[in-house]
Amino acid sequence: DGFYGDLNLQYESGNYYLDFRASEAGRKTQSYELAGGKWGSFRYDFKYDQLPHNFTYGARSFYSGVGGANLSYTTPPTTNIATWSSFDYSVERRNYAGGFKLDKIKPFYVDISIAKETRKGVYPLAAAGTTPGGIGIELPAPIDYNTDNYKIEAGYAKNPLFLSLSYFYTKFSNDNTNLYFQNPASTATVPDVLTLPPNNDQYKLSLQGALKLPWNSKFNLNVSTARAESDSRLLGSYVTGTGTQAVNLSNSIFNGKTDTQNYSFILTTNPLHFFGGKAFYQYYRRDNKSDQIVTTLPPATDPIINPLFGYRKEKYGAELGFRLPASFYVSGGYSRINTQRDREDNPKNYDDLYHLDLRWSGLDFMVAKAGYERLNRRAHFDAAPAVAVELYERRYDVAAKYQDTYKASLEFFPLENLNFTLGYKYKENRYQDAVLGLQSDRRNEVSVDADYLILQRVRLFGYFDWEFVNFDQFQRRLGAFANSDPNLPPTATDYNWRLIQTERNYAYGVGTEIYLIPKTLSLVAQHNSQKSNGHADYTYLLGATPLPAGRTQENIDISQWDDYRLTNYVVKAIYHVTSALSLTGGWAYEKYVYDDAQYNGYQFVPATTGSNGAFLTGAYKDPSYRANVFFLTMAYKF
């Protein structure tokens, strides 16, 4: 509830100008901008905006000190949440920015800008009570971040050449790099520790350019190099169930450093009215030059060394387009992507991507489009995994696959003020080398859009979208890694299982805009609805072995799988009192209902011990809501 407003003030005198804009002033989402300068000589701007992100209202915790870096309690936590304190999970972001650009020295220019972002609030994080197993603990972590950005750019802009050289520096600081908390799973007298984002900084040096060439061609380049660094003090011990355990480290300070290089070259050409094309080459490399720390956990003597992740990606290809007789236009292209990464299971990928598109515009009232895309991904798999199950498992983000995408659309505009579009898209991924893991996913999507203006007085519009998604997984339940082979006969502790996960998504919207009195009074009404219905069909492939007690092939399925329904209505009237003054009044209603097995029957403390035990705070507990908003606004143009 309350008042808010927008304001736009503009002033000009000769070659000088000043522009002030305020948006949603008086609200927590307010923003302000002041810009000015002299045409052709210089310009400046100052900006401010803020935005809250509310995650959960009415969360609860047995800890005192919520919002700070030290969480404690005087008496052991109980399951009576009425004795716990209440707080909100939310983060507020504030942005401050300013800049100055000098154009007086054309064709040269200089552009300088600075910006600062702050984030403050409380955000949910999780920690394990003991390792391995034990309870889980949801912790209200403090957010107190500051990010400072500085940029300077100098360039040259005059046909046929554009060049710019820029330097960007950003510094991130966190007032709390450790969260200290009493661990209810431990009798230790010292607090446990959860590490938070460390301070870090980064710089980036970039060169961009464009050159117009003969035959209606253009060459673009983008070259950059960057470095990110961060230093952190490592923990020399960890909390156990009864005390602390020392950790032997080769160095108590971790120095993180990554270097990146990026090169992009693009040549576009359209030498003939019926022919155009593009050729490109892109290269990205990330080198991880951070410290490798040797860790030993007594009484074990085998060292643990943190792996460093880096990768290199190279992409090149070409696209061609032709205008053909009978109003046809055909275009196609090929891209090759080579990826090398520091990763044990799959260090290399080779992607071949082909696409072909056809458009026909032979009728005055219709445009037809169709397209096909094919991706062939090869993967280099490490045949000597450290864990036996990895011999059969392929992680879908890097696994070899075939991907096919088909799409088609029809755009109709039979009347001057009537248009509608029909669209269809099918996409399928097949992971041919995955014995265990995701086997395939298929997606079908149908869309309809329409808009009709009747007699310049009534506008009708609407849309409909339907999507069906199907995921097929084949996995294995293991009692011991020695039994990883999925071809082994099933037992009560080692067996294969399958999951068919489906999602049906629907969305539609209808609305009208009625000009009751042209240029004076209009009425707008709109309704939108979105619905998602998910289902997880599990099958235990146990053969003659019975399912665990209490389970059947039917009751292991999950019918509430990320289901939701979002509905809203908006009705408003707009009255133009004069050419300068307008009034708007109306009502908005929105309802969101979320239904998911993971959150249904939510318990703050499902158990106090064991791997199913947890002390939760209610983060994301009640996402469903209903809102009614009545509003009245006034706008005046000076």
N, C-alpha and C positions, 0 to 999 in steps of 0.2 A: 504494500500500500504506500502511496505517496505521490509526490509530484516530480516530474522530470521534464526535460525539454531539449530541443535541438536549436542551434543558432548558427547562422552563416552571415558574416559581415564582410563586405568587399569595398575597397576604396582604391581609386586611381587618381593620380595627378601627373599629367605629362607621361613620362616614361616610367614613373614609379608606381608600384602597386602594393597592396596589403590585403591579405585574405585571412580571416579568422573563422574557424569552424569548431563548434562544440556539438557532440553527439551524446544523447542520453545523460545530459548533465543532471546530477542529483542521484544517479543510480550507481550501483557497484560495478557497472560495465561502462562507465563514462570514459570519454576520450576528448582530447582537445588538440588542435593544430593551428599554429600561426606560421604563415608563409608570406614572404615579401621579397622585394628586390627592385631592380631596374632592368627593364626589358633589354636584352642583348648585352648586358654588362655583368650582372651578378644576381644571385638569389640565395635566400636563406630560409630555413624552416626549423621550427621547434615542435615537438610532439610529446604527448603524454596520453597513456591509456592504461586501464586496469581491467582485470578479468578474474573473477573468482571461479574456482572449480570445486563444487561441493560434492563429495563422494558419499558420505553417510552422515545423517543427523541422528543424534541420540545414541552414539556408540558408548560402550561401557568398559571399564577396566578396573581391576583391583589395585593397580599401581597408583602411587602418588607421584607428582612431578610430570604429568602428561604435558607435552609441549616443550619439554626440556630434554637434556641429554642424559639425565640420571633418573631411572625408574626404580622405585623401591616400595616396600610394604613393611609394616610393623608386625603384622601377624600373618601366618600362612594363609593363602587365598582359599576361600570357600566357594561352594557351588551356588550360594545364595547371591545372585547378581544384584539383588536389591541393595546390598551393602556396597556395591561397586560405585565408583564415581562416573558421571556422565560427561561426554564431550562430543565434539563434532570433528569428523574427518573432512578437512577442506584445505585448499591451498589458494592463496591470492597472489596473482602475478601483476606487477607494475612495471611499465616500460617508460623510460625517459630517453629522448633522442633529439639530436640537433645536427644541422649540417649547413655547409656553405659551399656554393659552386661559383667559380669565376669564369665567365664567358667573354670578358672584355678582350682577351688576347686571342680571339678566334683567328685561325682555325684550331688553336690550342685551347685547352681547358684544364682546370684543376678542381677537383671535388673532394671535400673533406667532411667526414661525419663521425660522430661519436654516439654511443648508445649505452644505456645501463638497464639491466633487468633484475628485479628482485622477486624472489618467491619465498613466501612465509606461510607456514601452516603445519598441519599434522597429517601424516600419511601412513597407511598400514604396511608393516613388513612382518615377515615370519622368521622364526628361529626354531631349531630343534633343541629340545630339552636335554637330550643325551645323544651320543653317537656310538654305534648305530641304533636305530629304533627309538623308542621312548615317545614322550608327548611332543606335541607341537605348541608353540607359543606365538600368539599374534601380538605384535608390539606397536604402540603408537609412536612412530618415529618423528622427530622434529625436522621440519624443512625450513632452512634459513640460508638460501642460496643468493649469491650475487654474481652477475655476469657483466663484465665491462667489455665493450667492443669499440675498436678504433679502426678507421679505414681512411686511406688517402689514395686518390686516383688521379693520374695525369694522362692526357690523351691528345690525339690529333684527329679531327673530323672534317674532311673536305673531299668531295668526290674526286677520284674514285676510291679513296683510301680512308680507312678508319683504323686507328691503333690506340690501345690504352694499356697502361701499366699500373697495377694496383697492389697495395700492401694492406693486408688485413691482420689484425691482432686481437685475440680474445683471451680474457682471463676469467676463470671460474674460481670462486672461493666459497667454502662451506664453513660456517661457524661451528658446526658439530661434525667432526669426522669419525667419531665413535659414539655409539649408544650403549651406555652402561645400564644393566638391569639385573635385578635379583632373579635367579633361576629357581622356580618352584620345584624343579626336578632334582635340585642339588641342595646338599646341606653345607656347601662351602660358605665361608664367611666373607669371601670377596665377590664382587659382582661379576657377572658374565659380560661379554662384550660382543656387539654386532657392529661391524665396520660399515660406514656410510661413505658416499662419494667423496673422494679426496680432492684437494685443490689441484688445479691444472691450468695450463695455458697452451695456446696454439697460435702459430702465425701461418699465413698463406701469401705467397707471391704469385701474381697472375699476369699473364700477357694475353690480350685478346686483340683480334684484328679481323678486318674484312676488306676485300679488294674486288671491285667490279672489273670484269674482264670482257673482252670482245665476245660476240655471239650470245649476248644476253646471259652471261655466266657470272658466277660469283664464287670467290674462295674465302672460307672462314677458318680461323684457327683459334684455339683456346689451349694455352699451355700454363701449367701451374705446378708449384712445388710447395709442400707444407710440412710442418713438424709440430707434433703435440708432445708435451712433457708433463710428468707428474711424479712427485716424490711422496712416499708413505713410510711411516714407521710400522714395522711388522710386530705382531703380538708374539711374545716369547713364551707364552703358556696358554692353556685353555682350561676351562672349568669342567671337572668331572662330576660324578654323582656325589662325591664326598669331599672334594677339595680341588686342587689344581694339578696339572701335569705340565712339566717344563717341555719345551720344544727346542731342539738344537737347530739353529739357523746359520747358514754360511755368512749372512749379512743381515743385520736388523733393519737396514734401510733399503727399500725397494725403489729403484730409479726406473720409471717407465718412460719409454720414448718410442714414437712411431714416426716414420717418414713416409710421405705419399708423393707420388708424381702422377700427373695427369696430362695427356696429350690428346687433342681432338682436331682433326682436319676434315673439312667438308667442302666438296666441289659440287655446286649445282649449276645446271645449264638448261636453257630453253632456246636453242638456236633456230628452231623452226616452229611454226605455230601448231604443228601436229605432233611435236616430239619434245620431251623433256626428260631429264635424268639427274641422278645424284650418285656420287661416290664418296665414301667416307672411311676413315680409319680412326679408331679410338684405342687408347692405351691407358691402363690404370695399374699402379703398383703401390702396395702397402708393405713396407719393411718394418718389422717389429724388432727394434734394437734395445728392448728393455732388458733388465737384469734377469738372469736365471738363478734362482735361490735354491740351494740344496738344503732340504729339510729332513731331519731324522726325528722319529717319534719313539723315544725309549719305551720299552726295552728293545724294540725292533732296531736293526742296524741297516736295513736296506734304505738307501736314500730316495727321497721323492724330489723330483725336479719339475718346476712349473714349465709346461710347454709354451712356446711363443707362436702366436698365430699371425701369419702374414699371407698375402696372396697377390697374384698378378692376373689381370684380365685384359685380353686383347680382342677387339672386335673390328671387323672390316666387312665391307659389302658394297652393293650397288643397287639402285632402283631405276626403272625405266617406265615411262608412260607414253602412250600413243593415242592420238585421236584418229578414229577409223571412220570409214563411210557409214551411213545410216545412223548417225548420232551415237555411235559407240565410243567409249573410252576405256582402254585397258591399261593396267599398270601391274607391275610385278617387281620382285626383288629377291635378293639373296643376302644373308648375313652369316658370317662365321664367327663364333665366339670360342676362344681358347682360354680356359681358366686353370691356373695352377695355384694350389693352396697348401699351407703347412698343416696337413690334417692326416692322421694315421689311416683312417678307413678308406678315404677316397681323395687322393691328392690332385686328380686331374679330371676335367670335363672338356668335351669337345662338342659344341652345339652347331648344327646346321639348320638354319631357319629359312624357309621359302614362303613366299606369299604371292597370291594372284588375286586381283580385284577387277571387276567389270562393272561399268555403269552405262545405262542406256537412257537417253532423254529424247526419244523420237516423237513423243506426244507432248502437246502443250500443257496437259493436265497431269502428267505423271513422270516420275523418275524411278527407275528400277536399279538396284545395286545388289551385287553378290560378291562374295569373297571366300577365299580358302587360304589357310595357313598350316604349314607342316613344320614341326620341330623334331629333329632326330638328335637325341643326346646320347653320347657315348661316355662311359665312366671308366676310369682306371681304378680298379679295386685292389686293395692290399690283400694278398692271399695268405698272409701270415699274421692274423689278428692275435692280440694279447688275450682275448676272451673267446672261448669256443663258439658262443652263439653268434659272434660277429661274422663268422664264416658264412652264415645263411642270411644275415640281416642286412638290408639296404635302407639307409635313411633317405626319405623321399626328396629332401632338398637338394641332394647331389646324385641321386640314383639315376642310372640310365633309363631313358623313357622315350616313347613315341607320343607326340602330342598332335592332335588334329583339331582344327577349329573351322567351322562352317558358319557363315552368316549371310543373311539376305534381308532386304528391306524394300518396301514400296512406299513412295511418297505421292499422295494424291492432292491436287488442288483444282477440283472441277469448277469451282466458282471463285470469284475474286476474293471473297471473305470466308471461304471454307477450305480447310486443309486438314488432312489426317495422315498418319504414318503407321504402317504395320512393320514389325521387325521380328526376326527369329535368329537365335544363335545357339549353336551346339558346340561343346568343347569336351574332349576326352583325353585323359592321360593314362597311358599303360606302362607300368613299370616291369619290363620283361625279365629283368634279372633278379627281382626281389623274391626270394623263397619265403622269407619272413619280412613283414612290414606292409606298407600300403601297396596294394596290387593295382588299383585303378581308381579313378574318379571321373564321373561324367556329369555334365551340366547342360540342362535345357532351359532356354529363356525365351519368352514371348512377350512382346510389348506392343501397346497401341496408344497413340496420342491423337487428340482431335481438338480443333478450335474453329468456332463458327460465329461470325458477327452478323446478326440479323437486322437489316434495315437501319444500320448504324445506331441502333438503340439498345439491343440486347446481345451480349457476348456470352456464349456457352463454351466451356472447355472441360476437358477430362483426360484421364490417362488410366491405363491398366498395365500391370506388369506381373508376370508369373514366372517362377524359377523353381526347377527341381534339381537337386544335387544328390548324387549317390557316391558314397565312399565304400570301398571294399578292402578290408584288412585281413591278413592271415598272420596270426601270432602264436607264440608258444609260451606256456606256463612252465617254469623250471623249478625243480626242487634242488638241482645241482647242475653246475655248468657242464659236467661230464655228460649230461643227458641232453645236450643242445640240439642234436640231430632231429629234425622234425619227421624223419622217416622211421624213427624208433616206435615200437608199439606203445600205445598210451598206458599210463599208470595213473593212480590217484594223485600223484604229485607232479608228474611230468606228462603234459598232453598239449595238443594244439587246440586253438580256438579261433573262431572267425567272427568278424563284426561287419555287418552291413549297416552303415549309417546313412540315413536319408534326411533331407531337409526340403520342406515345401514352403516356399515364400510367395506371398501374395501382397500386392499393393494396388490401390486404386485411389483416384481422386476425381471429384466433380465440382464444378463451380459455375457461377454466373456473375456477370457484372451488368447491371441494368442502369441505363442513363435515363432516370425518370424525367429530369429536366435537363436537356443538353447544356453542358458547360456550367451547370449550377448545382444539380443534385443527382447523386448516383448511389446505388446500393450494391454491395458486394457480399456474396455468400459462397462459402467454400467448405468442402468436407473431404478429409483424407483418412485413409485407413491402411495400416500395414499389419501383416500377420505372418508369423513364422511357426512352423510345426515340425519339430524334429523327432526322430525315432532311432533307437539303437537296438538292432536285432543281433543278440549274441548267440553263438552256438558252440558248446563245448564238444570237441571231437574226441570223446572218450571211448567210443566203441562199446564193448560190453561192460566196461567199468562204470559203476553208478556215479551219478553226480554227487557232490558233497551234500551232506544232510540238509534238508530244507530247501534245496534248489531243484528246479526243473528247467527244461529248455524254454519254458514260457515265462516263468517269473524272474529269470535273469535278464530279460529284456528291459530297456528303459524307454518308457513312452514320453516322459517329460524331459526332453533333451533340448535345452535352450529355446523353449517356446515363449513367444511374447505376442502381445497385441497392442498396437498404438493407434488411437483414434483421436481425431481433433475436428473441431468445427470453428469457423470464424464467420461472424456476421457484423458488418459495419456499414455506416452511412457517411458519405462525404458531401458536405455542403459548402459551396464556394459563395461566401457572403458577398465578396467583391473580388476583383481580379487579384487583389493582394492578400485578402483574408479568407482562410478556409477553416472549417471545423470538421472533426472526425470523431464519431462516437460508435462504440460497438461492444461486442462480447466475444470472448475466445474461451473455448473449452478443450481440455486435453486429458486423456486417460491412458495410462500405461499399465499393463498387467503382465507380470513376468512369472513363468512357471518352469522351474528346473529342479530335477531331483536332487541336485547338489545343495540347493538352498531350502527346499521344502522341508518343513519340520526342523528348522534351524535350532541348534542347541549351542549355547555359549560354552558349556562344558560337557561334551559327549561322554567323557570319562576322564578320570584324574591320573590314570597310569596306563602303561602299555602303548602300543603303536597306534591305537585308535583314540588315545587320550589327547585332549587339547584344552587350552584356555584361549578362547576366542573373544573378540571385542565387538562383534556385530558388523564388521566392515562389509558393505554391499548386502547386508541382510534383507532389507526391505526396499527393493528397487521400484516396486509398483507405486503409483501415485495417481492423484486426480487433482486437476486445477481448473478453477474458474477465474477469469480475468475480465473485469469491466473497465473500459478505458474511454477517456475523452481527451482529445488533443486539439490544439489550436496552432495554426501556422500563419505567419504574416511575412510577406515579402516586402522589403524596403525598396 
